[in-house]
Structure formats: C-alpha cells, structure tokens
C-alpha cells in the first residue's frame, strides 16, 4: 500500500471515532477518543518517518 493511503485511512479512523463519540455517546468518552486519536497519530507519524527514511536511502 502507498504511504498516502495508509495516512488517509488513519485520518478517516480518527474522524470516525470523533463522529461516533459526538453522535452516539454525546461526548461522554472524550478521554478515550483523545487517547485513541493520539495513538493513531503517533503510529502514522512513525510509519511516515520509516517510509521517508527508506525512500531517502534508496534514492541517494
């Protein structure tokens, strides 16, 4: 899978969890949603860094 596809999927999951929390749970699980969003962001940032470093080495 391309890097931008993975990052787009992560952003979609983050937005979906926020939407579900607001519409279904009336914002009662804000702490959990914030934790999940932060973990997903960190996973995406690490994945992007790994891919960027791999592509940088292969192009040099």
PQR file of N, CA, C, O and H, with PARSE charges and radii, in Angstrom:
ATOM      1  N   UNK A   1       0.836  -1.178   0.000 -0.4000 1.5000
ATOM      2  CA  UNK A   1       0.000   0.000   0.000 -0.0000 2.0000
ATOM      3  C   UNK A   1       0.881   1.242   0.000  0.5500 1.7000
ATOM      4  O   UNK A   1       1.965   1.250   0.584 -0.5500 1.4000
ATOM      5  N   UNK A   2       0.413   2.264  -0.647 -0.4000 1.5000
ATOM      6  CA  UNK A   2       1.148   3.525  -0.683 -0.0000 2.0000
ATOM      7  C   UNK A   2       1.049   4.227   0.668  0.5500 1.7000
ATOM      8  O   UNK A   2       0.094   4.034   1.421 -0.5500 1.4000
ATOM      9  H   UNK A   2      -0.467   2.258  -1.121  0.4000 1.0000
ATOM     10  N   UNK A   3       2.047   5.035   0.950 -0.4000 1.5000
ATOM     11  CA  UNK A   3       2.093   5.748   2.219 -0.0000 2.0000
ATOM     12  C   UNK A   3       0.891   6.665   2.385  0.5500 1.7000
ATOM     13  O   UNK A   3       0.300   6.723   3.464 -0.5500 1.4000
ATOM     14  H   UNK A   3       2.822   5.191   0.339  0.4000 1.0000
ATOM     15  N   UNK A   4       0.525   7.382   1.330 -0.4000 1.5000
ATOM     16  CA  UNK A   4      -0.601   8.309   1.453 -0.0000 2.0000
ATOM     17  C   UNK A   4      -1.912   7.572   1.705  0.5500 1.7000
ATOM     18  O   UNK A   4      -2.814   8.127   2.331 -0.5500 1.4000
ATOM     19  H   UNK A   4       1.005   7.335   0.454  0.4000 1.0000
ATOM     20  N   UNK A   5      -2.036   6.338   1.231 -0.4000 1.5000
ATOM     21  CA  UNK A   5      -3.248   5.554   1.503 -0.0000 2.0000
ATOM     22  C   UNK A   5      -3.351   5.205   2.983  0.5500 1.7000
ATOM     23  O   UNK A   5      -4.419   5.316   3.584 -0.5500 1.4000
ATOM     24  H   UNK A   5      -1.303   5.887   0.722  0.4000 1.0000
ATOM     25  N   UNK A   6      -2.232   4.783   3.562 -0.4000 1.5000
ATOM     26  CA  UNK A   6      -2.217   4.449   4.987 -0.0000 2.0000
ATOM     27  C   UNK A   6      -2.540   5.684   5.819  0.5500 1.7000
ATOM     28  O   UNK A   6      -3.342   5.614   6.750 -0.5500 1.4000
ATOM     29  H   UNK A   6      -1.364   4.693   3.073  0.4000 1.0000
ATOM     30  N   UNK A   7      -1.924   6.806   5.490 -0.4000 1.5000
ATOM     31  CA  UNK A   7      -2.171   8.030   6.254 -0.0000 2.0000
ATOM     32  C   UNK A   7      -3.616   8.492   6.108  0.5500 1.7000
ATOM     33  O   UNK A   7      -4.212   8.967   7.075 -0.5500 1.4000
ATOM     34  H   UNK A   7      -1.273   6.863   4.733  0.4000 1.0000
ATOM     35  N   UNK A   8      -4.183   8.359   4.919 -0.4000 1.5000
ATOM     36  CA  UNK A   8      -5.587   8.718   4.714 -0.0000 2.0000
ATOM     37  C   UNK A   8      -6.505   7.816   5.534  0.5500 1.7000
ATOM     38  O   UNK A   8      -7.484   8.295   6.108 -0.5500 1.4000
ATOM     39  H   UNK A   8      -3.699   7.974   4.133  0.4000 1.0000
ATOM     40  N   UNK A   9      -6.210   6.541   5.598 -0.4000 1.5000
ATOM     41  CA  UNK A   9      -7.014   5.603   6.391 -0.0000 2.0000
ATOM     42  C   UNK A   9      -6.954   5.961   7.868  0.5500 1.7000
ATOM     43  O   UNK A   9      -7.975   5.928   8.555 -0.5500 1.4000
ATOM     44  H   UNK A   9      -5.416   6.152   5.132  0.4000 1.0000
ATOM     45  N   UNK A  10      -5.770   6.303   8.363 -0.4000 1.5000
ATOM     46  CA  UNK A  10      -5.626   6.682   9.768 -0.0000 2.0000
ATOM     47  C   UNK A  10      -6.445   7.937  10.071  0.5500 1.7000
ATOM     48  O   UNK A  10      -7.127   8.001  11.094 -0.5500 1.4000
ATOM     49  H   UNK A  10      -4.940   6.330   7.805  0.4000 1.0000
ATOM     50  N   UNK A  11      -6.382   8.935   9.186 -0.4000 1.5000
ATOM     51  CA  UNK A  11      -7.168  10.158   9.385 -0.0000 2.0000
ATOM     52  C   UNK A  11      -8.659   9.844   9.365  0.5500 1.7000
ATOM     53  O   UNK A  11      -9.417  10.404  10.157 -0.5500 1.4000
ATOM     54  H   UNK A  11      -5.828   8.883   8.355  0.4000 1.0000
ATOM     55  N   UNK A  12      -9.089   8.961   8.474 -0.4000 1.5000
ATOM     56  CA  UNK A  12     -10.503   8.582   8.411 -0.0000 2.0000
ATOM     57  C   UNK A  12     -10.941   7.889   9.701  0.5500 1.7000
ATOM     58  O   UNK A  12     -12.045   8.134  10.186 -0.5500 1.4000
ATOM     59  H   UNK A  12      -8.473   8.507   7.830  0.4000 1.0000
ATOM     60  N   UNK A  13     -10.102   7.039  10.253 -0.4000 1.5000
ATOM     61  CA  UNK A  13     -10.432   6.356  11.516 -0.0000 2.0000
ATOM     62  C   UNK A  13     -10.534   7.367  12.653  0.5500 1.7000
ATOM     63  O   UNK A  13     -11.445   7.286  13.476 -0.5500 1.4000
ATOM     64  H   UNK A  13      -9.205   6.840   9.859  0.4000 1.0000
ATOM     65  N   UNK A  14      -9.606   8.317  12.703 -0.4000 1.5000
ATOM     66  CA  UNK A  14      -9.641   9.334  13.750 -0.0000 2.0000
ATOM     67  C   UNK A  14     -10.940  10.138  13.670  0.5500 1.7000
ATOM     68  O   UNK A  14     -11.606  10.350  14.683 -0.5500 1.4000
ATOM     69  H   UNK A  14      -8.865   8.383  12.034  0.4000 1.0000
ATOM     70  N   UNK A  15     -11.292  10.577  12.480 -0.4000 1.5000
ATOM     71  CA  UNK A  15     -12.516  11.370  12.322 -0.0000 2.0000
ATOM     72  C   UNK A  15     -13.761  10.543  12.614  0.5500 1.7000
ATOM     73  O   UNK A  15     -14.727  11.064  13.171 -0.5500 1.4000
ATOM     74  H   UNK A  15     -10.751  10.405  11.656  0.4000 1.0000
ATOM     75  N   UNK A  16     -13.754   9.274  12.250 -0.4000 1.5000
ATOM     76  CA  UNK A  16     -14.900   8.407  12.525 -0.0000 2.0000
ATOM     77  C   UNK A  16     -15.094   8.211  14.023  0.5500 1.7000
ATOM     78  O   UNK A  16     -16.224   8.248  14.511 -0.5500 1.4000
ATOM     79  H   UNK A  16     -12.969   8.852  11.797  0.4000 1.0000
ATOM     80  N   UNK A  17     -13.999   8.001  14.760 -0.4000 1.5000
ATOM     81  CA  UNK A  17     -14.141   7.836  16.211 -0.0000 2.0000
ATOM     82  C   UNK A  17     -14.674   9.105  16.860  0.5500 1.7000
ATOM     83  O   UNK A  17     -15.489   9.038  17.780 -0.5500 1.4000
ATOM     84  H   UNK A  17     -13.081   7.970  14.364  0.4000 1.0000
ATOM     85  N   UNK A  18     -14.222  10.251  16.391 -0.4000 1.5000
ATOM     86  CA  UNK A  18     -14.731  11.513  16.940 -0.0000 2.0000
ATOM     87  C   UNK A  18     -16.213  11.673  16.613  0.5500 1.7000
ATOM     88  O   UNK A  18     -16.997  12.075  17.472 -0.5500 1.4000
ATOM     89  H   UNK A  18     -13.560  10.306  15.643  0.4000 1.0000
ATOM     90  N   UNK A  19     -16.597  11.362  15.383 -0.4000 1.5000
ATOM     91  CA  UNK A  19     -18.000  11.470  14.981 -0.0000 2.0000
ATOM     92  C   UNK A  19     -18.888  10.532  15.786  0.5500 1.7000
ATOM     93  O   UNK A  19     -19.965  10.927  16.231 -0.5500 1.4000
ATOM     94  H   UNK A  19     -15.960  11.035  14.685  0.4000 1.0000
ATOM     95  N   UNK A  20     -18.447   9.299  15.976 -0.4000 1.5000
ATOM     96  CA  UNK A  20     -19.226   8.333  16.761 -0.0000 2.0000
ATOM     97  C   UNK A  20     -19.356   8.802  18.201  0.5500 1.7000
ATOM     98  O   UNK A  20     -20.427   8.696  18.798 -0.5500 1.4000
ATOM     99  H   UNK A  20     -17.571   8.978  15.615  0.4000 1.0000
ATOM    100  N   UNK A  21     -18.261   9.325  18.764 -0.4000 1.5000
ATOM    101  CA  UNK A  21     -18.308   9.802  20.145 -0.0000 2.0000
ATOM    102  C   UNK A  21     -19.301  10.948  20.299  0.5500 1.7000
ATOM    103  O   UNK A  21     -20.035  11.006  21.286 -0.5500 1.4000
ATOM    104  H   UNK A  21     -17.391   9.411  18.278  0.4000 1.0000
ATOM    105  N   UNK A  22     -19.328  11.849  19.340 -0.4000 1.5000
ATOM    106  CA  UNK A  22     -20.223  13.002  19.447 -0.0000 2.0000
ATOM    107  C   UNK A  22     -21.676  12.615  19.212  0.5500 1.7000
ATOM    108  O   UNK A  22     -22.560  13.050  19.951 -0.5500 1.4000
ATOM    109  H   UNK A  22     -18.732  11.802  18.538  0.4000 1.0000
ATOM    110  N   UNK A  23     -21.936  11.789  18.177 -0.4000 1.5000
ATOM    111  CA  UNK A  23     -23.324  11.494  17.814 -0.0000 2.0000
ATOM    112  C   UNK A  23     -23.954  10.408  18.677  0.5500 1.7000
ATOM    113  O   UNK A  23     -25.097  10.553  19.109 -0.5500 1.4000
ATOM    114  H   UNK A  23     -21.218  11.435  17.577  0.4000 1.0000
ATOM    115  N   UNK A  24     -23.242   9.345  18.932 -0.4000 1.5000
ATOM    116  CA  UNK A  24     -23.842   8.220  19.665 -0.0000 2.0000
ATOM    117  C   UNK A  24     -23.686   8.373  21.173  0.5500 1.7000
ATOM    118  O   UNK A  24     -24.633   8.151  21.926 -0.5500 1.4000
ATOM    119  H   UNK A  24     -22.313   9.227  18.582  0.4000 1.0000
ATOM    120  N   UNK A  25     -22.477   8.758  21.614 -0.4000 1.5000
ATOM    121  CA  UNK A  25     -22.200   8.797  23.048 -0.0000 2.0000
ATOM    122  C   UNK A  25     -22.294  10.199  23.648  0.5500 1.7000
ATOM    123  O   UNK A  25     -21.985  10.384  24.825 -0.5500 1.4000
ATOM    124  H   UNK A  25     -21.707   8.938  21.002  0.4000 1.0000
ATOM    125  N   UNK A  26     -22.712  11.183  22.861 -0.4000 1.5000
ATOM    126  CA  UNK A  26     -22.883  12.562  23.322 -0.0000 2.0000
ATOM    127  C   UNK A  26     -21.626  13.124  23.992  0.5500 1.7000
ATOM    128  O   UNK A  26     -21.722  13.912  24.933 -0.5500 1.4000
ATOM    129  H   UNK A  26     -22.963  11.033  21.905  0.4000 1.0000
ATOM    130  N   UNK A  27     -20.460  12.721  23.510 -0.4000 1.5000
ATOM    131  CA  UNK A  27     -19.198  13.239  24.018 -0.0000 2.0000
ATOM    132  C   UNK A  27     -18.800  12.723  25.379  0.5500 1.7000
ATOM    133  O   UNK A  27     -17.954  13.324  26.041 -0.5500 1.4000
ATOM    134  H   UNK A  27     -20.383  12.080  22.746  0.4000 1.0000
ATOM    135  N   UNK A  28     -19.393  11.614  25.819 -0.4000 1.5000
ATOM    136  CA  UNK A  28     -19.101  11.083  27.146 -0.0000 2.0000
ATOM    137  C   UNK A  28     -17.735  10.397  27.224  0.5500 1.7000
ATOM    138  O   UNK A  28     -17.180  10.256  28.313 -0.5500 1.4000
ATOM    139  H   UNK A  28     -20.080  11.126  25.281  0.4000 1.0000
ATOM    140  N   UNK A  29     -17.198   9.977  26.104 -0.4000 1.5000
ATOM    141  CA  UNK A  29     -15.935   9.234  26.091 -0.0000 2.0000
ATOM    142  C   UNK A  29     -14.812  10.074  25.492  0.5500 1.7000
ATOM    143  O   UNK A  29     -13.984   9.548  24.748 -0.5500 1.4000
ATOM    144  H   UNK A  29     -17.648  10.091  25.219  0.4000 1.0000
ATOM    145  N   UNK A  30     -14.770  11.341  25.795 -0.4000 1.5000
ATOM    146  CA  UNK A  30     -13.773  12.230  25.215 -0.0000 2.0000
ATOM    147  C   UNK A  30     -12.347  11.790  25.528  0.5500 1.7000
ATOM    148  O   UNK A  30     -11.473  11.862  24.664 -0.5500 1.4000
ATOM    149  H   UNK A  30     -15.442  11.768  26.400  0.4000 1.0000
ATOM    150  N   UNK A  31     -12.109  11.342  26.740 -0.4000 1.5000
ATOM    151  CA  UNK A  31     -10.769  10.907  27.126 -0.0000 2.0000
ATOM    152  C   UNK A  31     -10.288   9.714  26.322  0.5500 1.7000
ATOM    153  O   UNK A  31      -9.141   9.679  25.876 -0.5500 1.4000
ATOM    154  H   UNK A  31     -12.819  11.284  27.442  0.4000 1.0000
ATOM    155  N   UNK A  32     -11.158   8.743  26.140 -0.4000 1.5000
ATOM    156  CA  UNK A  32     -10.798   7.555  25.377 -0.0000 2.0000
ATOM    157  C   UNK A  32     -10.571   7.885  23.911  0.5500 1.7000
ATOM    158  O   UNK A  32      -9.632   7.378  23.298 -0.5500 1.4000
ATOM    159  H   UNK A  32     -12.089   8.771  26.503  0.4000 1.0000
ATOM    160  N   UNK A  33     -11.417   8.724  23.348 -0.4000 1.5000
ATOM    161  CA  UNK A  33     -11.275   9.115  21.941 -0.0000 2.0000
ATOM    162  C   UNK A  33      -9.989   9.912  21.747  0.5500 1.7000
ATOM    163  O   UNK A  33      -9.294   9.731  20.747 -0.5500 1.4000
ATOM    164  H   UNK A  33     -12.180   9.136  23.845  0.4000 1.0000
ATOM    165  N   UNK A  34      -9.672  10.782  22.681 -0.4000 1.5000
ATOM    166  CA  UNK A  34      -8.427  11.534  22.600 -0.0000 2.0000
ATOM    167  C   UNK A  34      -7.227  10.600  22.664  0.5500 1.7000
ATOM    168  O   UNK A  34      -6.267  10.777  21.915 -0.5500 1.4000
ATOM    169  H   UNK A  34     -10.236  10.929  23.493  0.4000 1.0000
ATOM    170  N   UNK A  35      -7.268   9.614  23.544 -0.4000 1.5000
ATOM    171  CA  UNK A  35      -6.188   8.637  23.655 -0.0000 2.0000
ATOM    172  C   UNK A  35      -6.029   7.855  22.355  0.5500 1.7000
ATOM    173  O   UNK A  35      -4.912   7.690  21.865 -0.5500 1.4000
ATOM    174  H   UNK A  35      -8.048   9.470  24.153  0.4000 1.0000
ATOM    175  N   UNK A  36      -7.128   7.376  21.796 -0.4000 1.5000
ATOM    176  CA  UNK A  36      -7.081   6.616  20.536 -0.0000 2.0000
ATOM    177  C   UNK A  36      -6.556   7.488  19.406  0.5500 1.7000
ATOM    178  O   UNK A  36      -5.752   7.030  18.594 -0.5500 1.4000
ATOM    179  H   UNK A  36      -8.035   7.510  22.194  0.4000 1.0000
ATOM    180  N   UNK A  37      -6.998   8.728  19.344 -0.4000 1.5000
ATOM    181  CA  UNK A  37      -6.530   9.641  18.300 -0.0000 2.0000
ATOM    182  C   UNK A  37      -5.033   9.896  18.418  0.5500 1.7000
ATOM    183  O   UNK A  37      -4.326   9.927  17.412 -0.5500 1.4000
ATOM    184  H   UNK A  37      -7.651   9.099  20.004  0.4000 1.0000
ATOM    185  N   UNK A  38      -4.551  10.078  19.639 -0.4000 1.5000
ATOM    186  CA  UNK A  38      -3.120  10.300  19.835 -0.0000 2.0000
ATOM    187  C   UNK A  38      -2.295   9.086  19.440  0.5500 1.7000
ATOM    188  O   UNK A  38      -1.248   9.225  18.807 -0.5500 1.4000
ATOM    189  H   UNK A  38      -5.125  10.053  20.457  0.4000 1.0000
ATOM    190  N   UNK A  39      -2.753   7.910  19.805 -0.4000 1.5000
ATOM    191  CA  UNK A  39      -2.032   6.682  19.443 -0.0000 2.0000
ATOM    192  C   UNK A  39      -2.008   6.509  17.929  0.5500 1.7000
ATOM    193  O   UNK A  39      -0.966   6.181  17.362 -0.5500 1.4000
ATOM    194  H   UNK A  39      -3.603   7.798  20.319  0.4000 1.0000
ATOM    195  N   UNK A  40      -3.135   6.724  17.273 -0.4000 1.5000
ATOM    196  CA  UNK A  40      -3.181   6.603  15.815 -0.0000 2.0000
ATOM    197  C   UNK A  40      -2.281   7.634  15.139  0.5500 1.7000
ATOM    198  O   UNK A  40      -1.624   7.328  14.145 -0.5500 1.4000
ATOM    199  H   UNK A  40      -3.982   6.991  17.734  0.4000 1.0000
ATOM    200  N   UNK A  41      -2.249   8.858  15.676 -0.4000 1.5000
ATOM    201  CA  UNK A  41      -1.370   9.872  15.123 -0.0000 2.0000
ATOM    202  C   UNK A  41       0.086   9.467  15.266  0.5500 1.7000
ATOM    203  O   UNK A  41       0.865   9.624  14.326 -0.5500 1.4000
ATOM    204  H   UNK A  41      -2.784   9.107  16.484  0.4000 1.0000
ATOM    205  N   UNK A  42       0.464   8.949  16.424 -0.4000 1.5000
ATOM    206  CA  UNK A  42       1.848   8.512  16.623 -0.0000 2.0000
ATOM    207  C   UNK A  42       2.213   7.360  15.698  0.5500 1.7000
ATOM    208  O   UNK A  42       3.321   7.321  15.163 -0.5500 1.4000
ATOM    209  H   UNK A  42      -0.169   8.822  17.188  0.4000 1.0000
ATOM    210  N   UNK A  43       1.298   6.431  15.508 -0.4000 1.5000
ATOM    211  CA  UNK A  43       1.543   5.324  14.583 -0.0000 2.0000
ATOM    212  C   UNK A  43       1.744   5.854  13.167  0.5500 1.7000
ATOM    213  O   UNK A  43       2.652   5.415  12.461 -0.5500 1.4000
ATOM    214  H   UNK A  43       0.398   6.463  15.943  0.4000 1.0000
ATOM    215  N   UNK A  44       0.902   6.793  12.752 -0.4000 1.5000
ATOM    216  CA  UNK A  44       1.020   7.361  11.408 -0.0000 2.0000
ATOM    217  C   UNK A  44       2.329   8.133  11.250  0.5500 1.7000
ATOM    218  O   UNK A  44       2.979   8.040  10.209 -0.5500 1.4000
ATOM    219  H   UNK A  44       0.164   7.150  13.326  0.4000 1.0000
ATOM    220  N   UNK A  45       2.717   8.888  12.269 -0.4000 1.5000
ATOM    221  CA  UNK A  45       3.960   9.664  12.188 -0.0000 2.0000
ATOM    222  C   UNK A  45       5.178   8.748  12.117  0.5500 1.7000
ATOM    223  O   UNK A  45       6.101   9.011  11.347 -0.5500 1.4000
ATOM    224  H   UNK A  45       2.188   8.964  13.114  0.4000 1.0000
ATOM    225  N   UNK A  46       5.192   7.690  12.900 -0.4000 1.5000
ATOM    226  CA  UNK A  46       6.302   6.733  12.856 -0.0000 2.0000
ATOM    227  C   UNK A  46       6.334   6.023  11.513  0.5500 1.7000
ATOM    228  O   UNK A  46       7.406   5.847  10.934 -0.5500 1.4000
ATOM    229  H   UNK A  46       4.441   7.477  13.526  0.4000 1.0000
ATOM    230  N   UNK A  47       5.199   5.620  11.016 -0.4000 1.5000
ATOM    231  CA  UNK A  47       5.131   4.956   9.711 -0.0000 2.0000
ATOM    232  C   UNK A  47       5.643   5.885   8.607  0.5500 1.7000
ATOM    233  O   UNK A  47       6.403   5.465   7.736 -0.5500 1.4000
ATOM    234  H   UNK A  47       4.327   5.763  11.486  0.4000 1.0000
ATOM    235  N   UNK A  48       5.224   7.131   8.654 -0.4000 1.5000
ATOM    236  CA  UNK A  48       5.684   8.098   7.653 -0.0000 2.0000
ATOM    237  C   UNK A  48       7.201   8.281   7.744  0.5500 1.7000
ATOM    238  O   UNK A  48       7.884   8.340   6.722 -0.5500 1.4000
ATOM    239  H   UNK A  48       4.606   7.473   9.362  0.4000 1.0000
ATOM    240  N   UNK A  49       7.719   8.371   8.957 -0.4000 1.5000
ATOM    241  CA  UNK A  49       9.161   8.523   9.138 -0.0000 2.0000
ATOM    242  C   UNK A  49       9.940   7.337   8.603  0.5500 1.7000
ATOM    243  O   UNK A  49      10.985   7.509   7.976 -0.5500 1.4000
ATOM    244  H   UNK A  49       7.164   8.323   9.787  0.4000 1.0000
ATOM    245  N   UNK A  50       9.442   6.142   8.843 -0.4000 1.5000
ATOM    246  CA  UNK A  50      10.101   4.934   8.342 -0.0000 2.0000
ATOM    247  C   UNK A  50      10.084   4.909   6.827  0.5500 1.7000
ATOM    248  O   UNK A  50      11.103   4.615   6.200 -0.5500 1.4000
ATOM    249  H   UNK A  50       8.593   6.002   9.352  0.4000 1.0000
ATOM    250  N   UNK A  51       8.954   5.209   6.236 -0.4000 1.5000
ATOM    251  CA  UNK A  51       8.845   5.222   4.773 -0.0000 2.0000
ATOM    252  C   UNK A  51       9.709   6.317   4.156  0.5500 1.7000
ATOM    253  O   UNK A  51      10.355   6.103   3.130 -0.5500 1.4000
ATOM    254  H   UNK A  51       8.127   5.448   6.745  0.4000 1.0000
ATOM    255  N   UNK A  52       9.717   7.471   4.775 -0.4000 1.5000
ATOM    256  CA  UNK A  52      10.521   8.592   4.258 -0.0000 2.0000
ATOM    257  C   UNK A  52      12.008   8.247   4.290  0.5500 1.7000
ATOM    258  O   UNK A  52      12.737   8.511   3.334 -0.5500 1.4000
ATOM    259  H   UNK A  52       9.193   7.645   5.608  0.4000 1.0000
ATOM    260  N   UNK A  53      12.449   7.649   5.405 -0.4000 1.5000
ATOM    261  CA  UNK A  53      13.860   7.276   5.528 -0.0000 2.0000
ATOM    262  C   UNK A  53      14.223   6.190   4.521  0.5500 1.7000
ATOM    263  O   UNK A  53      15.301   6.231   3.928 -0.5500 1.4000
ATOM    264  H   UNK A  53      11.857   7.434   6.181  0.4000 1.0000
ATOM    265  N   UNK A  54      13.333   5.222   4.324 -0.4000 1.5000
ATOM    266  CA  UNK A  54      13.604   4.149   3.367 -0.0000 2.0000
ATOM    267  C   UNK A  54      13.697   4.691   1.937  0.5500 1.7000
ATOM    268  O   UNK A  54      14.567   4.286   1.167 -0.5500 1.4000
ATOM    269  H   UNK A  54      12.458   5.189   4.806  0.4000 1.0000
ATOM    270  N   UNK A  55      12.795   5.606   1.594 -0.4000 1.5000
ATOM    271  CA  UNK A  55      12.817   6.193   0.247 -0.0000 2.0000
ATOM    272  C   UNK A  55      14.002   7.125   0.066  0.5500 1.7000
ATOM    273  O   UNK A  55      14.546   7.224  -1.034 -0.5500 1.4000
ATOM    274  H   UNK A  55      12.088   5.935   2.219  0.4000 1.0000
ATOM    275  N   UNK A  56      14.405   7.798   1.112 -0.4000 1.5000
ATOM    276  CA  UNK A  56      15.538   8.712   1.023 -0.0000 2.0000
ATOM    277  C   UNK A  56      16.830   7.933   0.782  0.5500 1.7000
ATOM    278  O   UNK A  56      17.677   8.364  -0.002 -0.5500 1.4000
ATOM    279  H   UNK A  56      13.963   7.717   2.005  0.4000 1.0000
ATOM    280  N   UNK A  57      16.986   6.793   1.448 -0.4000 1.5000
ATOM    281  CA  UNK A  57      18.186   5.971   1.278 -0.0000 2.0000
ATOM    282  C   UNK A  57      18.228   5.320  -0.090  0.5500 1.7000
ATOM    283  O   UNK A  57      19.295   5.195  -0.690 -0.5500 1.4000
ATOM    284  H   UNK A  57      16.298   6.443   2.085  0.4000 1.0000
ATOM    285  N   UNK A  58      17.070   4.902  -0.588 -0.4000 1.5000
ATOM    286  CA  UNK A  58      17.039   4.218  -1.882 -0.0000 2.0000
ATOM    287  C   UNK A  58      17.244   5.192  -3.038  0.5500 1.7000
ATOM    288  O   UNK A  58      17.747   4.793  -4.088 -0.5500 1.4000
ATOM    289  H   UNK A  58      16.202   5.003  -0.101  0.4000 1.0000
ATOM    290  N   UNK A  59      16.869   6.452  -2.874 -0.4000 1.5000
ATOM    291  CA  UNK A  59      17.047   7.452  -3.921 -0.0000 2.0000
ATOM    292  C   UNK A  59      18.448   8.051  -3.939  0.5500 1.7000
ATOM    293  O   UNK A  59      18.863   8.619  -4.949 -0.5500 1.4000
ATOM    294  H   UNK A  59      16.460   6.777  -2.021  0.4000 1.0000
ATOM    295  N   UNK A  60      19.175   7.931  -2.843 -0.4000 1.5000
ATOM    296  CA  UNK A  60      20.516   8.523  -2.774 -0.0000 2.0000
ATOM    297  C   UNK A  60      21.563   7.674  -3.427  0.5500 1.7000
ATOM    298  O   UNK A  60      22.736   8.047  -3.445 -0.5500 1.4000
ATOM    299  H   UNK A  60      18.837   7.469  -2.022  0.4000 1.0000
TER
END
